[in-house]
Amino acid sequence: MKSIWFFVGILLLVLGVLILGAGIVGMMSGELPPTVLANLHPRVWWGGIMTIAGILFLVFNRKPRA
């Protein structure tokens, strides 16, 4: 039986990759909405953070094989 943290890791990984991809495409096309801190590219940062968190959840959730 899989732990709930395995599924949380998959969810974070998938959503992080999607948000990161959208942020990179938006940054390359230059079509960012006019917000105050748009020059900091929050979609790229949060997408990267969520992707790394998802990978960490998946790596540390594995059970050792005995």
Backbone as a printed PyTorch tensor [residue, N CA C, xyz], in Angstrom:
tensor([[[  0.8370,  -1.1680,   0.0000],
         [  0.0000,   0.0000,   0.0000],
         [  0.8920,   1.2450,   0.0000]],

        [[  0.5400,   2.2030,  -0.8220],
         [  1.3240,   3.4280,  -0.9230],
         [  0.9050,   4.4200,   0.1530]],

        [[  1.8620,   5.1950,   0.6050],
         [  1.5960,   6.2330,   1.5810],
         [  0.9620,   7.4420,   0.8950]],

        [[  0.2700,   8.2420,   1.6630],
         [ -0.3430,   9.4580,   1.1210],
         [  0.7260,  10.4250,   0.6170]],

        [[  1.9140,  10.3670,   1.1980],
         [  2.9870,  11.2910,   0.8000],
         [  3.5270,  10.9690,  -0.5860]],

        [[  3.3660,   9.7280,  -1.0280],
         [  3.7320,   9.3600,  -2.3870],
         [  2.8460,  10.1120,  -3.3850]],

        [[  1.5510,  10.1360,  -3.1120],
         [  0.6210,  10.8180,  -3.9960],
         [  0.7670,  12.3360,  -3.9100]],

        [[  1.1040,  12.8440,  -2.7360],
         [  1.3940,  14.2720,  -2.6020],
         [  2.6210,  14.6290,  -3.4340]],

        [[  3.6240,  13.7750,  -3.4160],
         [  4.8230,  14.0040,  -4.2160],
         [  4.5320,  14.0110,  -5.6990]],

        [[  3.6890,  13.0790,  -6.1550],
         [  3.3210,  13.0510,  -7.5730],
         [  2.5590,  14.3140,  -7.9480]],

        [[  1.6350,  14.7240,  -7.1050],
         [  0.8500,  15.9240,  -7.3730],
         [  1.7300,  17.1660,  -7.4300]],

        [[  2.6390,  17.3040,  -6.4780],
         [  3.5520,  18.4480,  -6.4850],
         [  4.4570,  18.4350,  -7.7060]],

        [[  4.9260,  17.2710,  -8.0780],
         [  5.8070,  17.1640,  -9.2360],
         [  5.0850,  17.5500, -10.5240]],

        [[  3.8970,  17.0280, -10.7220],
         [  3.1560,  17.3130, -11.9560],
         [  2.7720,  18.7870, -12.0290]],

        [[  2.2080,  19.3140, -10.9520],
         [  1.8120,  20.7250, -10.9630],
         [  3.0240,  21.6470, -11.0450]],

        [[  4.1110,  21.2830, -10.3970],
         [  5.3240,  22.0940, -10.4650],
         [  5.8860,  22.1720, -11.8710]],

        [[  5.8960,  21.0400, -12.5700],
         [  6.3920,  21.0360, -13.9460],
         [  5.4830,  21.8750, -14.8380]],

        [[  4.1770,  21.7780, -14.6590],
         [  3.2410,  22.5690, -15.4610],
         [  3.4020,  24.0680, -15.2100]],

        [[  3.5060,  24.4600, -13.9460],
         [  3.6570,  25.8740, -13.6130],
         [  5.0110,  26.3930, -14.0740]],

        [[  6.0520,  25.5920, -13.9030],
         [  7.3830,  25.9870, -14.3670],
         [  7.3980,  26.1620, -15.8810]],

        [[  6.7850,  25.2380, -16.5960],
         [  6.7180,  25.3520, -18.0460],
         [  5.9510,  26.5900, -18.4820]],

        [[  4.8270,  26.8650, -17.8270],
         [  4.0410,  28.0510, -18.1650],
         [  4.8240,  29.3250, -17.8600]],

        [[  5.5760,  29.3030, -16.7710],
         [  6.3870,  30.4750, -16.4270],
         [  7.5050,  30.7150, -17.4150]],

        [[  8.1400,  29.6450, -17.8640],
         [  9.2320,  29.7960, -18.8360],
         [  8.6930,  30.2720, -20.1840]],

        [[  7.5650,  29.7000, -20.6110],
         [  6.9650,  30.1330, -21.8690],
         [  6.5250,  31.5920, -21.7810]],

        [[  5.9220,  31.9700, -20.6720],
         [  5.5090,  33.3620, -20.4840],
         [  6.6850,  34.3170, -20.4240]],

        [[  7.7820,  33.8680, -19.8340],
         [  8.9670,  34.7070, -19.7400],
         [  9.6230,  34.8780, -21.1060]],

        [[  9.6440,  33.8160, -21.9020],
         [ 10.2640,  33.8940, -23.2250],
         [  9.4170,  34.7030, -24.2080]],

        [[  8.0980,  34.6180, -24.0790],
         [  7.2300,  35.3330, -25.0150],
         [  7.0670,  36.7960, -24.6180]],

        [[  7.3250,  37.1280, -23.3710],
         [  7.2060,  38.5110, -22.9160],
         [  5.7790,  38.9380, -22.6510]],

        [[  4.8620,  38.0090, -22.6200],
         [  3.4620,  38.3340, -22.4000],
         [  3.0760,  38.1080, -20.9430]],

        [[  3.6880,  38.8030, -20.0450],
         [  3.3470,  38.7030, -18.6410],
         [  2.2730,  39.7320, -18.3180]],

        [[  1.3380,  39.3880, -17.4480],
         [  0.3340,  40.3760, -17.0730],
         [  0.9960,  41.5300, -16.3160]],

        [[  0.4730,  42.7210, -16.4590],
         [  1.1030,  43.8750, -15.7990],
         [  0.8410,  43.8790, -14.2930]],

        [[  1.7000,  43.2270, -13.5540],
         [  1.6070,  43.2330, -12.0940],
         [  2.8270,  43.9490, -11.5320]],

        [[  2.7820,  44.2360, -10.2490],
         [  3.8360,  45.0250,  -9.6170],
         [  5.1760,  44.2890,  -9.6360]],

        [[  5.1940,  43.0240,  -9.3040],
         [  6.4470,  42.2720,  -9.1890],
         [  6.6010,  41.2270, -10.2990]],

        [[  6.0790,  41.5070, -11.4800],
         [  6.1640,  40.5470, -12.5860],
         [  7.6010,  40.3200, -13.0290]],

        [[  8.4790,  41.2720, -12.7720],
         [  9.8760,  41.1130, -13.1870],
         [ 10.6150,  40.0680, -12.3570]],

        [[ 10.0250,  39.6070, -11.2510],
         [ 10.6600,  38.5730, -10.4280],
         [ 10.2870,  37.1680, -10.8960]],

        [[  9.3390,  37.0440, -11.8120],
         [  8.9230,  35.7670, -12.4040],
         [  8.5120,  34.7540, -11.3370]],

        [[  7.4300,  35.0260, -10.6150],
         [  7.0110,  34.1140,  -9.5400],
         [  6.5770,  32.7410, -10.0380]],

        [[  6.0710,  32.6360, -11.2730],
         [  5.6800,  31.3240, -11.7860],
         [  6.8910,  30.4170, -11.9440]],

        [[  7.9960,  30.9820, -12.3620],
         [  9.2100,  30.1770, -12.5200],
         [  9.7180,  29.7230, -11.1520]],

        [[  9.7240,  30.6290, -10.1850],
         [ 10.2020,  30.2800,  -8.8460],
         [  9.3200,  29.2160,  -8.1890]],

        [[  7.9980,  29.4420,  -8.1980],
         [  7.1110,  28.4930,  -7.5360],
         [  7.0500,  27.1670,  -8.2730]],

        [[  7.1190,  27.1970,  -9.5810],
         [  7.1670,  25.9510, -10.3300],
         [  8.4080,  25.1430,  -9.9900]],

        [[  9.5410,  25.8160,  -9.8880],
         [ 10.7800,  25.1360,  -9.5110],
         [ 10.7370,  24.5930,  -8.0970]],

        [[ 10.2070,  25.3790,  -7.1830],
         [ 10.1150,  24.9420,  -5.7820],
         [  9.1870,  23.7390,  -5.6610]],

        [[  8.0430,  23.7820,  -6.3470],
         [  7.1080,  22.6600,  -6.2780],
         [  7.6810,  21.4050,  -6.9330]],

        [[  8.4290,  21.5850,  -8.0190],
         [  9.0520,  20.4370,  -8.6820],
         [ 10.0820,  19.7850,  -7.7750]],

        [[ 10.9200,  20.5860,  -7.1540],
         [ 11.9360,  20.0530,  -6.2380],
         [ 11.2800,  19.3860,  -5.0330]],

        [[ 10.2260,  20.0040,  -4.4950],
         [  9.5320,  19.4070,  -3.3510],
         [  8.9020,  18.0740,  -3.7310]],

        [[  8.3260,  17.9940,  -4.9240],
         [  7.7340,  16.7330,  -5.3790],
         [  8.7730,  15.6370,  -5.5320]],

        [[  9.9310,  15.9950,  -6.0830],
         [ 11.0100,  15.0150,  -6.2210],
         [ 11.4880,  14.5490,  -4.8480]],

        [[ 11.6210,  15.4820,  -3.9130],
         [ 12.0600,  15.1050,  -2.5620],
         [ 11.0450,  14.1970,  -1.8800]],

        [[  9.7590,  14.4910,  -2.0340],
         [  8.7320,  13.6240,  -1.4570],
         [  8.8220,  12.2230,  -2.0430]],

        [[  9.0340,  12.1200,  -3.3390],
         [  9.0990,  10.7970,  -3.9670],
         [ 10.3680,  10.0490,  -3.5750]],

        [[ 11.4810,  10.7510,  -3.4670],
         [ 12.7500,  10.0890,  -3.1390],
         [ 12.7550,   9.6060,  -1.6910]],

        [[ 12.3070,  10.4490,  -0.7660],
         [ 12.3690,  10.0730,   0.6410],
         [ 11.2080,   9.1990,   1.0780]],

        [[ 10.2350,   8.9760,   0.2020],
         [  9.1050,   8.1330,   0.5530],
         [  9.3510,   6.6660,   0.2200]],

        [[ 10.3770,   6.3920,  -0.5830],
         [ 10.6240,   5.0000,  -0.9690],
         [ 11.0180,   4.1590,   0.2300]],

        [[ 10.4810,   2.9680,   0.2550],
         [ 10.8310,   2.0520,   1.3450],
         [ 12.0900,   1.2940,   0.9480]],

        [[ 12.9950,   1.0770,   1.8960],
         [ 14.1900,   0.3040,   1.5680],
         [ 13.8320,  -1.1410,   1.2740]],

        [[ 14.4740,  -1.7010,   0.2670],
         [ 14.2180,  -3.0890,  -0.0980],
         [ 15.0410,  -4.0080,   0.8010]],

        [[ 14.3520,  -4.9370,   1.4030],
         [ 15.0410,  -5.8480,   2.3210],
         [ 14.9790,  -7.2710,   1.8210]]])
